[in-house]
Amino acid sequence: MAKPDIPFVEFPSISRWNRDVIVSEKLDGANGQIYVNDTGDQVFAGTRSLWVEPGEDNDGFAAWVQANKEELLKLGPGSHFGEWWGRGVRRDYGLKEKRFSLFNVARWTEERPACCHVVPVLWRGKMDDLDTDAILTKLATEGSVASPGYMKPEGIVIFHVPSQSLFKKTLDKHDAHKGATVTPI
């Protein structure tokens, strides 16, 4: 039998379930990407799906990236994803300003550009020990960790480390697709 004249598609390795997960607070803002070029001298701003420039983006993210260029170059080459949130961006979290919080909690801790925050880690452990209901209840009763005192946080993001997979669960409409209308029972 001859081999087919088509590209071979390899089946991916399957990650083991009971491995490390990291649960962070899901912030209700706008997804942002900061890209630092390979030579480390230029930064670009993006949304979830496209590059943007000042004046053509939502909520002033590209202008903020441009204004903080020198500090953001410290992120190093590559794409850096996070949430643009705060005053005027969806929920305001009781803030007087907008903030950018990086998603990569394994890389960004205390050493990060001064203009950036990091999403708060709410729990770390093995998948079998994960109790999302308990984490969400604590978030609902104690409020946002990212903005203490704000009592309407959005929810959580679960990062399964070996598969590099993200899952979200929100306090409101957590089973509905974003933008879907929820009909009460």
C-alpha positions, 0 to 999 in steps of 0.5 A, a space after each residue: 500500500 502506498 503512502 498518501 500524498 497529503 500532510 500527516 496530522 499527528 494526534 496530540 499527546 493527552 494531558 493527565 487530569 490530576 495535575 497542577 492547576 492555577 485558579 486566578 480571578 477573572 477580571 471583567 475588562 478587555 483582553 489586551 496583547 502587548 507585543 515586543 519585537 525581537 530586537 526589544 525596541 518596539 511595542 505594539 498593542 492588540 486586542 483579542 483579535 487584531 492590532 490597534 493604534 491610539 484612537 482606533 481601540 476600545 477604552 484607550 489601551 493602545 494609547 496607554 501602551 504607547 505612553 508606557 513604551 519604555 516600561 513595557 519594553 522590560 516585558 521582553 520580546 514576544 506576546 504578553 497577554 492580560 486584561 485592560 480593566 478599571 474605570 470606564 472598561 466594563 465593570 469599573 471595580 471602584 477604581 479611578 484609573 484603568 489597569 493592565 493585569 498580566 495573565 501569566 502568573 508563573 512568569 510575572 510576580 514581583 519583577 514586572 514593569 511598574 505600570 503592570 499588575 498581575 491577575 491575583 492567584 486564588 488557588 493552586 493545587 491538583 485538579 482532583 482537589 479543585 473546588 470551584 464552588 468554594 472559590 467562587 463562594 469566597 469571591 462572591 462573599 469577600 469580593 474582588 482580590 484585584 480590587 479589595 472592597 469591590 463586591 461584584 467580581 466576575 469569576 475565575 479562570 482555571 489554568 490546567 498547567 500540563 495541557 496549557 488549557 484555560 477554562 472560566 467560570 463566572 458568578 453570573 451567567 457562567 453557563 452562557 456563551 459571552 453575549 448570550 441572553 439568559 432566560 430565567 427558569 
